Amino acid sequence: MGYEGPEIVAADGEAPVRPARVSPFSIAPAAVTRAEFCAFVEATSYVTAAERFGSSFVFHACLSAPDDHPAVPHTPWWRELRGASWRCPHGPGSERAVPEDHPVTHVGWHDAMAYCRWSGTRLPTEEEWEFAARGGLEGRRYPWGDDFMPDGEPRCTSFAGAFPQPNNPQGYLGTTAVRTHAPNAYGLYQMTGNVWEWCLRPSADRKSDRTDLRPIRGGSHLCHHSYCSRYRTSSRLMAPAATTAGHIGFRVARDGEKYPRTGSVGDCA
């Protein structure tokens, strides 16, 4: 796992390229959808961090009046929006703006963990996530190879335009359905692009590190070569566990020996 090529950002911690071992595990073929998260909330009455806090962060181009909301210093394309949550991804009144087969967003790491406890699953470790994302293609940039757009066709949901201003009507703005693009060789959809996915730190880190930072993997619909190219299989960031935004979601995993395959949260691959 890891990467040492020209696109690397030293602070991200991708390097060095190194061997890693994983035990047998299963991982969901797609990120948890809004419909699946809704089923969890309806069963448990769970309230997410964004709902408790009263706001979350939305990409400016997804808003009809972005200037009505405060911009985030140093990243002004993000607007803090009162009432934004997984229910209303673009703020109050946007309950139906994002279809139910899109990934759930505006969920923090603890929200994802609560869903896992309810569903009898867990988040994947970073090693598991990267092993799964590569689909057997060792050392390749993307789940499908090294060419970002084979035959000129997009293979993941990423930003179109000169970031942060979208100007390509053929491109994506915001999330897409979790199975929009062809799966990798392991049958896993959208392991890169669309939404960052919360993961678990390696066991050694969890025992020794008291920080509240948690890893997110895979990049999102906001990644673009003009700004960042973190839609690669090795890409990673560390974010505070309470972070919620319109480009972060998660998928679930199970220990191979412990959890039987069931249909409770979708068929696991």
N, C-alpha and C positions, 0 to 999 in steps of 0.2 A: 504494500500500500504506500501511498505518498506520491510526490511529484517534485521534480527539480528543474523543470523547463522554464522557458522565458516568461510565461504568464504568472509565475509564482509571486505571491505577496508574502514576504518573510514573516510578517507578524501573524499570518494565518496559521502557521504551524503545519503546513503540508509536508515539508521536508523533514528528514531525508526519505528517499525511497527505502523501504525496509520490509523484511518478511513479517508476517503476522499470522497467528493461528486462531481459528475459530472452532468451537464445538458444534455438533449438529444443531441446526435451528431451522425454523420456518419463518417466513416473512410474508406479509400481506402483499398481494400483487399491485395494490394501488394505495395511495394516501387515503386516510379516513375522510369520507365525504360529509357534506353538511347534513345529508339525510341520516347517516349513521350516527353522527354526533347528536342530532335531534332526538333519535331514539334513546340514547343514553340520558339526555337531559329529561326527557319525558318520564323515564323510569326512575330517576333518582332525584329530580328537582335540583340538580346541581347548578350552581351559579359561578360563572367563570370570573377570572380576575378582572378582565376588562369591564364586565358588567358591574362588579363591585366597585371598581375605581371610577367608573362613569365615562371613560373615554378610551380610545385606542388610536392607532396611527394609520392613516390612509394615504395612498399615493395621490398627489395633487391632480393628476389627469383623470382620475376616476370620479372627481367631484365636479358638479355643475358650477359651483361658485367657490373655487379654492381659496380666493383671497379673503373669504369671510372667516377663515380659520387660521390660527397661528401656525407659522412655519417653524420647523425644528431648526435650531441654530446649526450651521455647518452642513446640514442636509435639507435644504429648504423644499425639496420635492416631497417631503413628508409633512403632513398636516395633522396636528392633534385634533381629533374630532369628538366632541361630546356625543355620546349615544352610539358610537361605533362599537360593534361586537360581532361575534359569530352570527348572531341573528340578523344584524343590520350591517353588512360588511362595508357599505359606503355611507353609514350614518342613518339617522332616523328616516323612516319611509323607504328604505332600500331593502326591505325584507325579501322581496322577490327579484331584486336586481341581479342576483347571482343564483343560477340554477342549483338544484339540490345535488346534482352529480358532480359539482365542483368540490375541491378540497375544502374542508373547514379551515377557516383562518381566524385571526384574532384570538388564538388560544396560546397561553403560556405553557411552560414546561410542566408545571404542577397540574394544570388543566388536562394535559395529555396523559399524565400519570394517573389521574383520577379516572379517565376513560379506560385506561389499561386495567386498573383494579376491577372495574365493573365488568369488563369483557373477558377477564381471565387471560390477558396478554401482558406484554411489556413493550417498552421501546427497544429498538435494536441498539447494540453497542456501535461505536464508530467502526470497529473492525468488521462487524457483521454487515453494517450498512454498505461499506465500500466493497466488500466481497460480493454482495448481492448486486450492487449497481454496476459493477464491471461485467457481469454476465459471462464470465469466463475469458474475457479479453484482457489479458495481463498487460499492464503498462500502457493501455490506450487512454486517450484523453476523455472519450465519451463512452456511454454504454453501447454504442454502435460502431465505434472505431475512432480514427483520428480526424476524419473530415467532418467539419461541423454541419455542413449541408450537402450531403451526398446527392448528386443529380439536381442540385438547386432546391431541394425540398427540405423544409424544417423538420427536425426530428425531436424537438422539444419546444416548450412554450417559453419564449424569451422576448426581450424588448425589441421593438422595431422602431427605428428613428435615431436621431442624435440625442442620446440621453441628456437631460430628462424630458425632452419634448417629443412625444410620439408624432411622426409625420408620414407613416406608411399605412395607408388604408388596408393593405393586405396583411398587415401584421397583427399581433395580439396585443391587447390592452387589458391587463388584469389576468385572472386565472382562467383556465379552461377545464373542461371535464377531465376527471382523473385518468380516463383511458383514451384521451384524444389522439395520442401518437402510438405508433407500433411499439410493442414491448421489446425488451432486450432478450437475449438468448435464454434467460431463466424465466421468461414470462412475466417480467415485472415492468409496470408502466410508470413513465415520467419520474424515473429516479433522479433526473436532472431537470432543471427548469421548473416552471409552474410555482411550486412553493418550497422554501427551505423546510427541512424536516428535523424535528427534535430527536436527539439520540441520547444514549447513556454514555458517560465517560467510561474508559477502561477501569476494571476493578481496582487496580493499584492506585489510580488517581482518586477514585471515590473514597478510598480508605485514608489517604494522606492529605487530600486537598480540601480545605474548608471553604473555598470560594463558592459563591452562588452562581458562577458561570456554568453554562451547559452548552454542549456542542449542537450546532445545526449544520446540516449537510445538503449538498446538491444544488445550491443556487435557487433562483426564482424567476418569475416572469419579468423581473426588472433587470436581469443580467444582460449585458450587451458589451461587445468588444471595445466600444468607445469609452466605456466607464469601468467595467470589470468583466471578467470572463469566468465567473465562479459557477458556471453550469457544467463543470468538469467533474468526473467521478471522484477525484481526490480533494475537491474543494471543501473547505470547512471554515466556520467562524465560531467564536465563543460569544454567547449572549447571556445577559442576566436572565435567570429563570422566569422572572415576572414579565419579560418582554412580550408584547402582543402587537401584531401589525397585520396588514392585509397581504403579506407575502410569506407568512410562516404557518405551517401545519405540521402533520406527523403521519407516520404509518406504524403499524404494530407488528410485533414479532412474538414468537414462542420458542421456548427451549424444545429441541427436537425430541428429547426423551420424556419430557414431563407432560406436555399438553397434547392431547389427541387432536386430530384435524376435525373441526366442526364448522358449521355454517353460521355461527353466531355473529361473527363480524366479517363475513365474506370468506370465500374459499382462499386459504393460504397456500402459497406456492412454496 
